[in-house]
Amino acid sequence: VIRSDSGLFKIVDIDLEMPPAPGQYTTLESLFSKVLTDLNHDQPVRKVQQPDVHEKLEQIIHRLTAMLEGTAFPIQVSLDDISGNSFITPSPTDTAKNYRREEYTRSHEQNVQLGLAGLDDDSTTTNGHTNGTNDASEEDPMAGVDIVDGEVYELPAECPACTSACTVNMKRVNIPHFKEVIVMATVCEACGYKTNEIKTGGAIPEKGRKITLIVRNQTDLSRDILKSETCELQSADLGLEVQPGTLGGRFTTVEGLLTQVRDQLRGQIFDIEGSDHQAHDTDTQSLAPGDSMDTSTRTRWNTFFDKLDRALNAEFEFTITLVDPLAGSFVQKNVDGDAEDPQITTEEYERTEEEEEELGISDMKVEGYEQDSDEEEKDDKDDEMPSLGDKLEKTII
């Protein structure tokens, strides 16, 4: 575990957080041991002065002890770092079910916390753009604009890296035999930060969609592919799973998508700077200085990357599957018109309760929400201040 001074480590199973502290290069076991030591330290005093607190912490201590002894698996932990400089080493056998990595854009308040922006930086800049959140009285730059396919529109924004004023270029594109999508690209002239993403729109479909493509040659690698931000990429032949949110929305080719996956993952595992790929083998590819990865794990990672490289050269046949609960992903057909492509299989499926929960669909209400809002506001006024016992439901060290 690499935990920077802005990393927030959390043991999800017991809702216990370790707030930001000096940077660490350690293991999960060591973090658990430190939490246990800190909790045990003042327990004798608490037993006399705060018996209720002592009893609640004893339950947590018991759970932590079981975790360290290996009798409380599985254990779920999270590491949230607004600077993006914390990391938990993945295993070659990890899947989307037990290892997830998500990137997000920092808010203005988080940039202020990191010292990247000042408290007064969300006022209008010299370029006429605004930083931070816009005032409600400001005019919507897209108000009254009739969006036309193929036309590029510019929106003022704040760079998430340096907080300087920048521009988001937006373009609506109509993908044949699919639907309209929004292509968004940002380039900051101040720091060079750049990003591009695809946003799909429209009504939420009743079912999710699973698309399977058989890749046999270079022509198949050149097919256009749209992977939405809610789509999971799978390939049993390559031993690959890319969970939703990892790459955001992407409109590229099959080769381009797999290349992005390879470069990002290799950069995280081997600490390779830059996105240019270089040939390697188990003898020449070295890990970052000081990395503690053992030889067998290194060999397994190199074997995985070698196979992925051979797939990108179309040296063998393999399949990729896009699983999208919002049916917002697409793979180009290599046949004319509406004819069926024998290499593409499409099927619809019922979304699971977990998917509906993660997407916020289960809590979505489109009728009567005005009345519910008024009732919630009334209830909030009647609520009493929480007691000490309520506050202790979430223990923070």
Secondary structure, 3 states (H helix, E strand, C coil): CEECCCEEEEEHHHCEEECCCCCEECCHHHHHHHHHHHHHHCHHHHHHHCHHHHHHHHHHHHHHHHHHCCCCCCCCEEEEECCCCCECCCCCCCCCCCCCCCCCCCCHHHHHHCCCCCCCCCCECCCCCECCCCCCCCCCCCCCCCCCCCCEEEEEEECCCCCCEEEEEEEEEECCCCCEEEEEEEECCCCCCEEEEEEECCCCCCCEEEEEEEECCHHHHCCEEEECCCCEEEECCCCEEECCCCCCCEEEEHHHHHHHHHHHHHHHHHCCCCCCCCCCCCCCCCCCCCCCCCHHHHHHHHHHHHHHHHHHCCCCCEEEEEEECCCCCEECCCCCCCCCCCCEEEEEECCCHHHHHHHCCCCCCCCCHHHHHHHHHHHHHHCCCCCHHHHCCCEEC
